[in-house]
Amino acid sequence: MIQKTERIDSFPEPPPQPDAPQPSGKKHRFARRAITVLLLFHLSAIIVGPWSVAPGSLLSLKCWEFFRPYLEATNLNHGYHFFAPEPGPSHLVRYELQLSDGSQVIGTFPDKTEHTPRLLYHRHFMLSEYLNTLALDENRQELFNSVTQSYAKHLLEEHDAVSATLFLRRHYIPSPQDVIDGKPLNDLTFFAERPLGTFNRSRL
Amino acid sequence: MKSVLNYFQEIISTTRAGWDRFWFKESDPATLSLIRILAGGMLFYTHAIWAWNSNDFFAQTSWLSPDAVSLMQQTGYQWSHLWWFDTAGSLAFSHVAALTIFGLLTVGLCTRYVSVLAFFVAVSYAHRTPGALFGLDQINTLLAFYLMLAPCGARYSLDSWLKNRQSEKPQSVKPTISANIATRLIQVHLCVIYLFAGLSKLQGEAWWNGTAIWGGIANYEYQSLNMTWLADWPLTINALTHCAVLWEVSFCVLIWNRLTRPIVLAGAVALHAGIALCLGMITFGTIMIVANMSFVKPELVRALLTRKQPEPEQAESNNLQEDNNRRLDSSKHAVPGQKSRPVGPKQKSHRGYKQ
């Protein structure tokens, strides 16, 4: 019995809990406070990014203006609205190029057969989707025209063409009943087009 | 009045203690090191595709001309070093430098420096091609941002291999606060992403009437695996749609609970593997799964990736225990001739006690 008591008394202090913050001096306390301020700033910024996506409140927009330099410089300025508010039709750009020898090249981007690997296809898909986003926004018509011209210029250079006529193509999503009825997903009845204009190489 | 004051004082003190516990705990960098390898590999692949198609995306006559991009980025905060590289030769140099940086990050050589460079290069490329970006690029730069804050090359890297090779004894990897902060930031950022992804879906009718998933699988441009046979299974489409929203909205709560975390992470793998396989976004699906790995405990990562070799710290502790056993053997209570018992898990738990 006596031996047991002695052994218990000789036990040292238990080690600190692994979850407990380490004891710190003045310097450490200052460092922690500074890091806390930076963390609060950063966390506020990454919440304000998606919070201020349209339709945003006046308050969210004011916060966005404050955090905008930081979020844009670090490329953390995203809404994360994946497939929201709902998955809609996809958009493509169809082009007709007139070459100097009189021949014509007709194509579309994105193109699953031309743009491989899949990541490259997706890059081109985002380019056509971006054009549609601009087309829908009346406040960004100057940018819409500039981007359309940029696409046309690239196609003219790539194919050494004289002129390019572009169309924004909307591909509507078939209903389950359409599929049950045997219609393929790329049936022509699911497409609609909007002309974007004809661009001459000499004028661009 | 006093009890009200006490109530608020308690809120402040518990919040403060919780904040410190959450952010300022030391953590092993094993999980971050694994994320470094996978995210570094993805950054390398992403930029290899950019480089392979340099004319289409970075030349003066690229899809997005410098004039169009400058009109998009009027605030001037979206900097890019690529504006200084306007010839084919200089662009090739930039791509080779970028790929070298991402390659070094992946294998973990000079990780402290290349992790910082990797973030700046990834952001710089993203700022040059704003109209061609999607979720993959968002997560790429997000992970690069947090990896540069922590010692992500401490494990599974050439740095650690060289460090061990140069010294006689194997070097121990110390848990650090910065590793914990970086891991926590990835975790919290993921919560923000899923919360807003879920909330934004609640604005759409298709996510309420249960048909939204059909909009994804019947989209010809996205489709990589034909799942349109689900047209005959409307209730399954409804269930998948509702589960996706419920999972996204609840992620930020259920992921912190020890019991629900495995289910939530299994949901993450199912959702992102589905996106990768059915919607053709293999890169995006993969990088989201990589980001979700931040919730895997470093101990588990080490158990899976490290050969059964005790850490130096642990080896020292084992030696100490063996010494104690030997001492016990030689004491009057010891049975003569009995060998020291092997170090079991129960004895290991006493590590740290001073003798």
HADDOCK unambig.tbl for C-alpha pairs under 7 A between the chains (distance, minus, plus):
assign (segid A and resid 12 and name CA) (segid B and resid 353 and name CA) 6.77 0.50 0.50
assign (segid A and resid 12 and name CA) (segid B and resid 354 and name CA) 6.48 0.50 0.50
assign (segid A and resid 15 and name CA) (segid B and resid 352 and name CA) 6.49 0.50 0.50
assign (segid A and resid 15 and name CA) (segid B and resid 353 and name CA) 6.76 0.50 0.50
assign (segid A and resid 19 and name CA) (segid B and resid 21 and name CA) 6.25 0.50 0.50
assign (segid A and resid 19 and name CA) (segid B and resid 25 and name CA) 6.29 0.50 0.50
assign (segid A and resid 20 and name CA) (segid B and resid 21 and name CA) 6.11 0.50 0.50
assign (segid A and resid 20 and name CA) (segid B and resid 25 and name CA) 6.95 0.50 0.50
assign (segid A and resid 21 and name CA) (segid B and resid 20 and name CA) 6.33 0.50 0.50
assign (segid A and resid 21 and name CA) (segid B and resid 21 and name CA) 5.85 0.50 0.50
assign (segid A and resid 21 and name CA) (segid B and resid 24 and name CA) 6.10 0.50 0.50
assign (segid A and resid 21 and name CA) (segid B and resid 25 and name CA) 5.54 0.50 0.50
assign (segid A and resid 47 and name CA) (segid B and resid 192 and name CA) 6.54 0.50 0.50
assign (segid A and resid 50 and name CA) (segid B and resid 196 and name CA) 6.53 0.50 0.50
assign (segid A and resid 69 and name CA) (segid B and resid 77 and name CA) 5.79 0.50 0.50
assign (segid A and resid 72 and name CA) (segid B and resid 77 and name CA) 5.83 0.50 0.50
assign (segid A and resid 72 and name CA) (segid B and resid 78 and name CA) 5.74 0.50 0.50
assign (segid A and resid 73 and name CA) (segid B and resid 77 and name CA) 5.08 0.50 0.50
assign (segid A and resid 73 and name CA) (segid B and resid 78 and name CA) 5.15 0.50 0.50
assign (segid A and resid 73 and name CA) (segid B and resid 79 and name CA) 6.75 0.50 0.50
assign (segid A and resid 74 and name CA) (segid B and resid 123 and name CA) 6.64 0.50 0.50
assign (segid A and resid 75 and name CA) (segid B and resid 123 and name CA) 6.05 0.50 0.50
assign (segid A and resid 76 and name CA) (segid B and resid 142 and name CA) 6.95 0.50 0.50
assign (segid A and resid 80 and name CA) (segid B and resid 193 and name CA) 5.79 0.50 0.50
assign (segid A and resid 80 and name CA) (segid B and resid 196 and name CA) 6.35 0.50 0.50
assign (segid A and resid 80 and name CA) (segid B and resid 197 and name CA) 5.41 0.50 0.50
assign (segid A and resid 81 and name CA) (segid B and resid 196 and name CA) 6.67 0.50 0.50
assign (segid A and resid 81 and name CA) (segid B and resid 197 and name CA) 4.84 0.50 0.50
assign (segid A and resid 81 and name CA) (segid B and resid 200 and name CA) 5.79 0.50 0.50
assign (segid A and resid 82 and name CA) (segid B and resid 197 and name CA) 5.87 0.50 0.50
assign (segid A and resid 84 and name CA) (segid B and resid 200 and name CA) 5.73 0.50 0.50
assign (segid A and resid 84 and name CA) (segid B and resid 201 and name CA) 4.78 0.50 0.50
assign (segid A and resid 84 and name CA) (segid B and resid 204 and name CA) 6.70 0.50 0.50
assign (segid A and resid 85 and name CA) (segid B and resid 200 and name CA) 5.78 0.50 0.50
assign (segid A and resid 85 and name CA) (segid B and resid 201 and name CA) 4.72 0.50 0.50
assign (segid A and resid 85 and name CA) (segid B and resid 202 and name CA) 6.92 0.50 0.50
assign (segid A and resid 85 and name CA) (segid B and resid 203 and name CA) 5.28 0.50 0.50
assign (segid A and resid 85 and name CA) (segid B and resid 204 and name CA) 4.23 0.50 0.50
assign (segid A and resid 86 and name CA) (segid B and resid 201 and name CA) 6.39 0.50 0.50
assign (segid A and resid 86 and name CA) (segid B and resid 204 and name CA) 5.11 0.50 0.50
assign (segid A and resid 86 and name CA) (segid B and resid 206 and name CA) 5.96 0.50 0.50
assign (segid A and resid 86 and name CA) (segid B and resid 207 and name CA) 6.68 0.50 0.50
assign (segid A and resid 86 and name CA) (segid B and resid 212 and name CA) 6.35 0.50 0.50
assign (segid A and resid 87 and name CA) (segid B and resid 212 and name CA) 6.25 0.50 0.50
assign (segid A and resid 87 and name CA) (segid B and resid 215 and name CA) 5.32 0.50 0.50
assign (segid A and resid 87 and name CA) (segid B and resid 216 and name CA) 6.27 0.50 0.50
assign (segid A and resid 88 and name CA) (segid B and resid 215 and name CA) 6.79 0.50 0.50
assign (segid A and resid 90 and name CA) (segid B and resid 221 and name CA) 6.87 0.50 0.50
assign (segid A and resid 120 and name CA) (segid B and resid 49 and name CA) 6.89 0.50 0.50
assign (segid A and resid 123 and name CA) (segid B and resid 132 and name CA) 4.90 0.50 0.50
assign (segid A and resid 123 and name CA) (segid B and resid 133 and name CA) 6.58 0.50 0.50
assign (segid A and resid 124 and name CA) (segid B and resid 132 and name CA) 6.65 0.50 0.50
assign (segid A and resid 126 and name CA) (segid B and resid 131 and name CA) 6.53 0.50 0.50
assign (segid A and resid 126 and name CA) (segid B and resid 132 and name CA) 4.98 0.50 0.50
assign (segid A and resid 126 and name CA) (segid B and resid 133 and name CA) 6.53 0.50 0.50
assign (segid A and resid 127 and name CA) (segid B and resid 131 and name CA) 5.45 0.50 0.50
assign (segid A and resid 127 and name CA) (segid B and resid 132 and name CA) 5.08 0.50 0.50
assign (segid A and resid 130 and name CA) (segid B and resid 131 and name CA) 5.81 0.50 0.50
assign (segid A and resid 143 and name CA) (segid B and resid 68 and name CA) 6.93 0.50 0.50
assign (segid A and resid 143 and name CA) (segid B and resid 71 and name CA) 6.44 0.50 0.50
assign (segid A and resid 143 and name CA) (segid B and resid 72 and name CA) 6.92 0.50 0.50
assign (segid A and resid 146 and name CA) (segid B and resid 68 and name CA) 5.51 0.50 0.50
assign (segid A and resid 147 and name CA) (segid B and resid 64 and name CA) 6.71 0.50 0.50
assign (segid A and resid 147 and name CA) (segid B and resid 68 and name CA) 5.61 0.50 0.50
assign (segid A and resid 150 and name CA) (segid B and resid 63 and name CA) 5.97 0.50 0.50
assign (segid A and resid 150 and name CA) (segid B and resid 64 and name CA) 5.80 0.50 0.50
assign (segid A and resid 150 and name CA) (segid B and resid 65 and name CA) 5.65 0.50 0.50
assign (segid A and resid 150 and name CA) (segid B and resid 68 and name CA) 6.81 0.50 0.50
assign (segid A and resid 151 and name CA) (segid B and resid 63 and name CA) 5.04 0.50 0.50
assign (segid A and resid 151 and name CA) (segid B and resid 64 and name CA) 6.84 0.50 0.50
assign (segid A and resid 153 and name CA) (segid B and resid 61 and name CA) 6.68 0.50 0.50
assign (segid A and resid 154 and name CA) (segid B and resid 61 and name CA) 5.30 0.50 0.50
assign (segid A and resid 154 and name CA) (segid B and resid 62 and name CA) 5.60 0.50 0.50
assign (segid A and resid 154 and name CA) (segid B and resid 63 and name CA) 5.46 0.50 0.50
assign (segid A and resid 173 and name CA) (segid B and resid 215 and name CA) 6.48 0.50 0.50
assign (segid A and resid 173 and name CA) (segid B and resid 218 and name CA) 6.25 0.50 0.50
assign (segid A and resid 173 and name CA) (segid B and resid 219 and name CA) 5.86 0.50 0.50
assign (segid A and resid 174 and name CA) (segid B and resid 218 and name CA) 6.70 0.50 0.50
assign (segid A and resid 176 and name CA) (segid B and resid 231 and name CA) 4.69 0.50 0.50
assign (segid A and resid 179 and name CA) (segid B and resid 231 and name CA) 6.94 0.50 0.50
assign (segid A and resid 180 and name CA) (segid B and resid 231 and name CA) 6.71 0.50 0.50
assign (segid A and resid 185 and name CA) (segid B and resid 218 and name CA) 6.89 0.50 0.50
assign (segid A and resid 185 and name CA) (segid B and resid 220 and name CA) 5.86 0.50 0.50
assign (segid A and resid 186 and name CA) (segid B and resid 220 and name CA) 6.63 0.50 0.50
